[in-house]
Amino acid sequence: MDMPSSFSLFRRTKALETEIDQFLDKISQASLLFKRAIQIYTESGCTEEFDEKLHQVNQLESTADHLRRAIETQLYTQTLIPESRGDVLGLLENLDSVINDLEGALWGFSIEIPVIPEDYRADYVALTDMVVQAVESLVLASRAFFRNIEAVPDHNHKVMFYEKEADRVSTKLKKAIFRSDLPLSQKAQLRNFVEHIDNVADKSEDVADRLAIYTIKRTV
């Protein structure tokens, strides 16, 4: 049976709705801080300001973990939304992996401190922008899943668009790196960091694919 677009998964679970909103907020905030951190790194390197952004993303990841566990406990102990519980749990776990990848990429910069030549800095920033757009679209798709399920495809297709744009920028960047006169070891390191960033968009696309399946199950 088709459900109206105004249908909400939460009918008598306002507290749960609030916690899921907060969880999604953390992912959105982490992606924006990630974008700023990469901008700072490409401009100035591993500065105190970069470390501050990394610390903030780390805190958001920890808070998101606590929220996810609290939501999971409520879903089981209070037998909430039993018909959709498995899908909600799967979605939360996959969304959590996105924020983990954001944090992990920043830790990579902090640990290895790669030297990014000026010729490639703009493309690193452009790649990061596409990745963050993909994450932001995924957050909107996830919010729609709980409140306005007919809007999920509108946001999901943007996840796919930005993931493809991220692939385009990353491919261009890796080609430029390996056609340069840089030492092979530096080429490999720079390539790895392109992939660290691009992998976040890939993960967002994977989650959007799963979300599309969850959406179909609820609307047929």
Secondary structure, DSSP 8 states (H G I E B T S, - for coil): ----TT--S-SS-HHHHHHHHHHHHHHHHHHHHHHHHHHHHHHH-S-HHHHHHHHHHHHHHHHHHHHHHHHHHHHHHTT-STTTHHHHHHHHHHHHHHHHHHHHHHHHHHHH-----HHHHHHHHHHHHHHHHHHHHHHHHHHHHHH-GGGHHHHHHHHHHHHHHHHHHHHHHHHHHHTSSS-HHHHHHHHHHHHHHHHHHHHHHHHHHHHHHHHHHHH-
